[in-house]
Amino acid sequence: MGKYIKYIAAAFAAVCFLSSCEEWEPVYTFKYDAPEEFSPVLDIVPNTDIKTLASRYTPGGSPVYIEDDVIISGRVISSDRSGNIYKSLYIQDETGGIEVKTGRTSMYNDYKEGQTVYVKCKGLTLGMYGYKEGNYGGSGMVQLGMEDPTGEYETSYMDLEAIVNEHIFKGPLGPKVEPVTITASQLPGTSATISTCPYIGTLVTLKELRYNNAVFALLYLDMNQNHKDSKNRIFVADKQWGVTTWAMSKGKMTEYLLSGVWDSIQIGNSGDYNYGTVGDKKGDGTYPGIEKQAASVSHYFKMGTRVVQIRSSGYGKWGDYQIPADILNGSRTIDVTGILTMYQGSVQFTLLELEDVKYHDTGEPIDKQI
């Protein structure tokens, strides 16, 4: 019995010793501070509407640096939660909409759909993305951002939080903006601007879109080389090319490439197809020399006689989702809600969530079929 008492005493001493060692993690009992209560800015008064501001820019012209104390306001219509919008905030007022290039990500946490924001525009630059000259071109989307020192684009992102906070101020929260349903005749023409089409840059619903059996995606042989160099570009365009997903992650793009479905696509820009075909790069079957990367895809739909490009990001959460077969074969039409934009004179449509695509006859979101 004495032997066991000795063992118990030794164990008790060991426990007491260990409990006094610094290696033991302390037990924390404090509470985290509660998040600061949101206090909207209420003392900023806009002096210009979005249409008047955007009209300062002339399509095909030079970027416009804003030197006067222009203040606009608008309600947030975008969300980057799904990954289909990147580093930009879309706002609209009763005159139209505009893209604000914040350069920030996860903005849905800070700028809620329906919330009013104020933008002090002095020191920012107005430009246009997607303008193209010529008979097969036209207007793009007006953007508000910083001056691009490289000259590659007409505007660049604000990026730094200090710059964003200097120009963008959060106003009162509110309900989500209700989309306006528009007809094919109300879609913008190739040279349309916010002055001639108030729906550009705003939240709208389009009804009875039928698949038009064509896609557009731009791939690069080397992402580190000049993106405008003809010999570095592959255009998946003019027909469907076997693309049945909304977009392409890196894995899905690789899958399409290795299937050989793109082998006859010529490398280069239009009028400069002097660099062979995708099939010429097959090599050992892995297509060395063609970089595998995520790619955005525009799927073409017809709305009456008008063509609408529904664009999805290869980095978005639904990029690899299959488009239902009854949409691809044209047997069913869809209704879509999203942001109406322009690119090279064409109507481009940006979805916020896949649930905003619905079968026209039932109103059922198509993501329920996946």
N, C-alpha and C positions, 0 to 999 in steps of 0.2 A: 504493500500500500504506500509505504514511504517513497518507493521508486516513482510511483505515478504522481504523487504530490510534487516531487522534484520536477517531473516533465511538465506538469501544469504550470508550476511557477516559472519555469524557463520560457514556456510559450507566452505567458502573460508578460514577462519582461521584454521578450522580443517584440511583441505587439506594441508595448509602450515605447520601445526604442524607435521602431519604424514610424510610429505616429508622430514622433518628434522630428523626423528627418525632413529636410527642405525639399527632397524629391517628391514628396506627396503634394498633389495639386490642391490648392486651397479651394474651398467651396464659396462661390460668389453668390451673394444674395441680393445685390443691388438691382434696380430696374433700369431699363434703357429709357432715355428721354423720349417723350412723346414727340412725333413729328410736328414741326411748326404749322400752325393753322394758316391755311391759304388766305392771303389778303389781296384781293384784286386791286389793280391800279384804277383809280376812278377820276383822276384829275388831268388826264390827257384828252385833248379835244382835237379830233381829226379836222384838217382843213382842205382835204382833197379826197375825191373818191378814186377807186381803183381804175375805172375807165379813163379818167382824166390823166392819171399818172401813166398808165400803159400807153396812152396815145402820144406821149412824148417821143416814143421810139418809132422810127420808120423802118419797116421791113426791108432788109437789104442794106440798111444804113450802118452807121457806126454806133458803138455803145454810147449811152448817154450818162454822163456823170452828173449826179444831182447835187447842186450847190446851194439850193435854197431850203428853207425849213419846211419841207413837205411832210405831212403826217397823214397816213391812211389808217383805216381800221377795217377789220373783216372778221368773219367767223371761220373757225377752223373746219375744213371739210376733209382733211387727209388724216391718215393714220399709218404709221410705219410698223405696226404690230406684226403684220404678216410678212414683211420683208419685200413687198412689191413696190414700195416707195422708199427712196434712199436719200437721206441727207437733205430733204426738202420739205417745206411746209406749204400747203395750199390753203389760201384764204379767199373768201368771196364776200362782196357786199351786194347791194341791190343793183349795181351797174356791171358787175363781172367778177372774174377771178384772176389770181396771179400766183405764180410760184415764187416762194421766198427761199433762197439757197442758204440755209443755216449752216450746213456742214455737220450738223449734230445727228446722232443716232438715238434710237429709243425715245423719240420725241413724244410718242403717245403717252408717256408718263408725265410729261410737263405741259403739253398742249392738248387739251381734250377736245374731241369733236364737238362742235357747237360753241366752244369758248370764243369770246371776243379777244382779239389781240390788236395791239397798236404797233405800227411800224414808223419810227422816225427815219425818214429816207435820206436825209442830208448825209453825204459821204458815201452813199451806196451808188451802184451802177445798174442801169437798165440795159438789158440785152435780149437777144433772141436765140434760142437753141432750136436747130432743125430747119433753118431757112435754106432754101436752095433756089438758085437762079435757073431760068430757062423754062421751056414749055412743059417740062415734066417735073417741075418743082413748085415752090410756093412758100407760104408762111410756115413759121414754126411757133413755139410757145414763148411768150414774153416772160423773162425771169428778172428777179431783183436780187442782187448779190453784191459781191465786191468786184473791183476791177481785176481782170486776169493779167498778171504781169507777163505771162508767157505769150499772150496773144493768140493762143490756140482756140480759146473760147471767148465769147463776148462778156461773160461774167464768170466769177469763181465763187467758191464757198466762203462764208464768213469764218467758219471753223472754230476760232477761239471763243471760249465762253464769254470773255470780257467784251468782245466785239458784238456777239449776239445780244448780250445784256444791255449794251449801249443803244441798240436799235429796236429790239423787240420787247414789248411789255405785255404782260398777261392781264387781261381784263376779266370781267365777270364770266362765270360759267353759265352755260345755257343748254337747252335741248339741242340734239343733233339737227343739222340743217336738213330740211325736207327736199329731196331731189325733185327737179322739174322734169316731167315727161315731155320729150320733144319728138317731132316727126322727122322723116327723112328730108323734107323741104326746109327744115330749120337747121340742118347741119351746116357747118361753115364750108364755104367754097375754098378753092385752092389759095386764093389771095386774101382770105378773110382776116380781119383783125377784130379786136374787142369792140372797135367802133362800129363794125358792120354786123358782128355776131356776138351778142351779149352772153352766149352760153359757153364761150371758150374759157377754159380754166375753172368751170363751175361743176357742181354735182348734178348729174342728170340721169334719167332713165331712158333707155332705148328699147323698143319693143319689136318683136318678130324679126330677129336677126337669123339668117340662114347661112350655114357654112359655105364658103366660097372655094374650098379645095386649094388653098395656097397659104404658104407661110413665108416669114422672113426672119433670118437669123444671120448675124455677121460673126464669123470665126476668124481667128488669127493663127498663122503658122507659128509665130513666136510673139508672146505677149510683151516681151521686153524690147521688141523692135518697133519701128515707126508704124502706128496704127493706120496711117493714111497711105502707106507704101503699097502699091498695087500688088506686088509679088508676095506680100504678107497677108493677103486678104482672101477669104472664101465666103461667098454669098450663097446661103441656102435660101433660094427665092424662086418665085414665079409658079411653083406648084407645091404640092404637099411634101414631097421628098420623104415620105414614110414617118414624118413627125406626128405622133398622136398624143403627145403630152403637152400641157400648157406651156412649159418651158423645158430647160435642160440643166440639171445639175452636172457637175463634172463627170459623175459616174454614168448618167444617162447620155450625155454627149458622147462619151467614149463608147457606150453600147451601140448607139446609132452609127458611129464612124466605123467600128469594127464589123458591123453587119454588112458593109459594102454598099448600102443603099445610096450613098452619096458619091460613089466612085466616078460617075460621069460629070460631076460638077467641075467646071473650069475654075482655075485659080486666077484671081486678078479682078480688076475693076471692069465695068462695062466698057467695051471698046479697047481693052488692053488684056485680053486673055492669051498671054504669051508665055505662061509659066506652067503649062501642063494641066492635068486634072488631079482630083483627089486620089483616084485610083493609081496614078503614077507614084504616089507616095506610100503605097502599100508595103513595100519591102518584104519583111519576114511575116507580114500579116498584122503587125502592130502599128503601122503607119508612122514610122519614125519621121520626124520633121514636121509633124502636125501636132501642135500642143493641145492637150486635152484640158478643157476648162469649162466652167459653167457658162451658159449662154442664155440671154433673153430671147424670147420668141414672140413674134407678132403673128397671130392667126387672123386670117381675113374672113370677114363675114359681109353679107349683103343685107342692106336695109332698104328695101325697094330696089332702086337702081344705084344707090350709093354704097360705097365700100367703106367698112369700118375695120380698123386694125385693133384687135384686143391684145395688148402687150402684157406679158408676164415675165417676171425676173427669174433667172436661173438660180438665184439665191433665196427666192421666196419659199414659203413653207409648203405651197401646193405645186411648185414647179414641175415635179415629176408625176403629178396626178394625170391619169389617162382621161382624155376627153371622151365622154360616153359615145358609143358607136352610133346611136341614133341621131346624135348631133353631127358627127363627122360624115355620115352618109346623107345628110340633108333631110331626113324624114321628120325631124322635129326642129322647131325654132326655139330661140331663147330670148328672154328679156334680161337686160344687164343694167346695173346701177354702178356708177363710178364717175371719175373725173374726165371730162372731155378736153382733149388737148389737140395740138396740131404738130405735124412733123413733115417737112418738105411738101407742104400743100395737101397732105392727106389727113383724114380724121384718125386720130389715135386715141384709144380709150384705155384708161388705167383703172383696174379694179382695186378695191381696198381689201376685200375678202372674197374667197371663192363662193361663199353663200350668197353673194350678190349676183350670181348667175342663176337664173331660174328657168325651168321649162315654161314656155309661153302658155301652154294649154292648161297646166295644173298649178303653176306658181310654186312648184316644189323646187327647193335648191338642189342643184345637180350634185353637190358634194354629198348628199344623202345617198347617192347611188354608188359611191366609191367604197 
